[in-house]
């Protein structure tokens, strides 16, 4: 019996399992919907699906570098306990290796790819969910390349709570690149330089600063000059090259980079769970949840 897209959609809605898992289940059971549901349950995938509506805002970020290529990724779990689990940490390493080798363009593409053990990436994650007992998800990743004349700066903070990957062009000084990554982990800039800040964002900030100055009762004839000065402070907050270097308060990051004869091409900073609305569990409840799973 031919497996149709509608059948796959129906099975996904009933089980919450991934598209590739549903397609495989229907193929294996000759299109029988009830047997396909049982197939997913037997594989532990339906158990994973039950956790689909849980919030996974903990986990790990990580970086893997091999020669002139590197990958930075975030894999989420529901609790910080699981982030310290050896099985979860192994999963993060396996996903990093796969992403660096296969270079998918999106998370969706990655999940559909076949991992080293012959399963799809999605199936591999679901097997880990069945074993570990929490919702786990590959949230995001980026694959970055450089030349022999450049350096990667890979820095993991708090065991992977924050990861920063930088590319320093024109210098092979990996220590300098890592120092910049450490700075970025601490100060959380959004951009490399001012020319990356959109005109819309600059104008929006200018309007806010103008209104602030007027509300302070400053004369209109000096407000514009004041605003441009305060815009400079804004750029220091969001542009790493304009920031004071954490390892040398007498130096801007731009000066440090120039002292290495280099250019900071890009950086990627991941912090676990940023932008995800987290549960308001307290610590005691989290401990009890873990105890009850034993």
N, C-alpha and C positions, 0 to 999 in steps of 0.2 A: 504493500500500500504506500502510495506517495505521501511524503510528509509535507504539508503545506505551511506557509507562513502563518495562516490563521490558527492552525493546530498548535504551532509553537507558541504563538501569542496566548492562546487559551491556557496552555500548560504553565506558562510563566505566571499568569495571573492567579492560577490555582495554587502554585507552590512557591512562587517568588524566586525560583532558581534561575540561573543565567540562561541566555539564549542558546549557547552552544550545548549546555547540559541538557536543556529541554529537547533540542533537536536530536541529540544522541539517544536520549531516553525513548523518544517516539520511534526512531529508526530501529532500535534494539527490540522494541515491543510491537513492531509492525503497525504502528499508529493507534494502538489501544490506549486510550487516555488513562483508564484506571491502572492498567499495568505499568504505564509510564510513570504515574505518581508513585507506585510501589517501588519501581526501579530507582527513582531519585531518593526515596526514603532509605532503601537498602544501602545506597552508596553514601549515605550521610549528608546528601545535598539538601534534602528537604529540611533536615535539622538546621542546616545553615540558613535556609530560606526563612525559617521561623524567626531568625535573629535580624532579618533584613530591616525592620523598622527601629532597631536599637540605634542609639547614637554612639558612634565610634569616634571619639575626639582625643583619645590618648594614643600611644604608640611610639614609633621611632622615626627619625629622619636618618639618612645615612648617605655616604659617598663612597664610590668605588672608582679608582683611577687605574688605568692600564695603558702605559705608554702615552700616546697623544690623545687618548680618549678618556672621558670620565662621565659618570652618571651620578646625579643627586636624586633622591627619592624620599617619599613619605609613605609609610604604611601605618594604618590606624588600627587600634584595638579599642575595646570599651573601657578598660581599666589600666592603670599604671602597673598593676601587678603583672599583667600579661606581657607588658612591654619588657619586663625583666626576665620573662620566661625564655629558656634556652631554645625551645622549639620555635617560638616567635622570632627570635633573633636569627635563627637559621633560615627561616622563611624570608626575612628581609635580605639576607645575603644572597639567597638563591634568586630572588627577584632582581636584585641589582645586577647579578651576573647575566641573567637572561636579557635584561633591558640593554645592557652595554653591548652584548653580542648581537642582538637582533634589531636594535634601534627602531622600535615601533614609533609611529608619529603621535599616537594618542593612547590613553588608558584603555579605551574600548578595543583598539587594535591589539594592544598588548595582551588583554584578557583572552582574545581569540587565538593567540599564537600557541604553538606547542612547546612546552618546556622540556628540559633534558630527559625527564623520566617518561616522556611519551604522552602525558596528559596535557590538556590545555592549561594555560596559566590560571584561568578562572576555576577549573577543576582542582588544581593544585592548592589554591587558596581555600576553596571549599573543604578540601580534605583536612587542611589545618584548622578550619573552623570547627569541624566535627570532632577533631582530636582535642583542641584547646578549650572549646566550649564558649567562645565569645565571637561576636561579629568582628571580622577582620576585613580590611579593604586596602587595595592599592589606590591611594588618593591622587598622587601626582608624581611626575618625574621630569627630568630634563637631561638629555644627552648632549655633551659639549665636547668640542675638539679643539686642538691647538696644533702648532708646528713645533719642530725641534728647537726653535729659537725662543719659545715661550715657556711659561711656568704655570702650573695649576697651584692654587692655594686651597687646600682642603682642610677645613676645621670643624670638628664636632665638639659641641659644648654640652656639658652635663650628660655625657654618654649617648648623645644623639637627640637630646631635647631640641637643640637648634643645630642646623648644619649650614655652612656657608661654603660655596665653591666660587673661586675667582679665577679669572684668566688674566695673567700679566704678560702683555706682549712686549717683545724686544728684550726680555731678560729671562734667564734660566734660574733665577734665584727663588727657589721654592719656599725658602724660609721667609723671604720678604712678602711673597704672595700669601703665605699663611698668616703673617702678621696683619695684613690688610683684612683677611677673612675674619680674624679674631676681632678686629676693630668693628667690622660690619655686624658681627654677632652681637656686640655690646650696644652699638648706637643705632641700629636698625634704619639705615638710610633707605630711601626708595629708588634713587637714581645714582648713576655714576657721576654725571655732570649736569650743569644747568641746561644745556641744549637738549637734554632728554625730557625736560619738563614741558608739557604742552602749553601753548599760549592760553588755552581755556583755563587751565589750572592756575597759571600766573595771574590772569585777569581776575579770576574769582578771589584769589588771595589778596590782590590789590584792592578790590572793592571792600573786602572785610576790614583790611587794615585802614582804609580811608575812613570807613564808618567809625571804627574804633577811635581814630584820631579826632574826628569831629565830635564824638560823644565825650571825649576828654576836654572839650572846649578849646582845642587848638585853633588858631586863626587859619582861615582857608588858604591864605597866601603862602603858608609854610607847610600845609598838610602834605602836598604832593612830594616835597623834598623828604619829609619825615617818612612817608610811605615807602619811598625807594630805599631808604636806609633800613627800614624794617623788613623789606623784601629780601635784603641781603642776609638777614638773620634767618629768614625762612629757608633760603637756599642752603644755609649751613645745616639746617635741620634735616633736609631731605636729600642733599647731594653729597655723596661720600668724599669727593675731591675737595669740597669746601669745608669739610669738618676738621676740627683739631684732632690730630692723631693721638689715640689713647696711650701709645707707648712713648710719646714725646710731645708734651703740651706746648712746646715752643715751635712746633711744626705742623703745617697742614698736611693732610694725606696727599694732596697734590705734590707738595714739595718732596715728600718721602718717595713717591713713585718716580718723580723726575730725577731724584738722586740716584736711582737705580738705572737710569737711562731707559725707562720703560713707559708703557701706556697701560692703564687699567681698561681692558676691553669690555669686560662685563662681570657681573656677579649675580649669583642666585642664592637667596637666603630663605630657608624653610624653617619654620617653627611649628612643632607638633600642635595640631588642633587649631591653628590660627584661622579665624573666620568661621569656625564651626560653633554653632550654638550648643553649649555643653549642658548636661544635666546638673541639677542643683543637689546632687547627692552629698551627704556629709561623709566624713572619713569612716565613722563607725558603721554606717550602712554599707559602705564599700567593703569593709572587712567582713561583715556578716554575709554579704553576697558571695564572697569568696569561700567562706566557711561552709555555706550551704551547698556549694558546688562539689565539695569533697565527697 
